[in-house]
Amino acid sequence: MTSALEPYVNHFVNVITADGRNIVGTLKGFDQTINIILDDSHERVYSMTQGVEMVPLGLYIIRGDNVAVIGEISDEKESKLVFSTIKAEPINPVVH
């Protein structure tokens, strides 16, 4: 799995965590247990009543056992989104 993350280093990625958080940032590194380091990161907090709240995190480490999904974000598509108008239910935590 870790070798699959190599192409994403220094790219803008979105991480969905097992506890339902959505964290976006530049992937700076990772290890064999998928602990990841994000730079210039922020959390996107979704709500059904207001737009997406962006919570700045800066340099951020996510433990590998809390990573559910990692995906690269297209800068072109990202720049077209108006987060203040997006409303959605928060992501539920993963239940085992």
Sequence and secondary structure as in RCSB ss.txt:
>XXXX:A:sequence
MTSALEPYVNHFVNVITADGRNIVGTLKGFDQTINIILDDSHERVYSMTQGVEMVPLGLYIIRGDNVAVIGEISD
EKESKLVFSTIKAEPINPVVH
>XXXX:A:secstr
 HHHHGGGTTSEEEEEETTS EEEEEEEEE TT  EEEEEEEEEE  SSS  EEEEEEEEEE GGGEEEEEE  H
HHHHH  GGG           
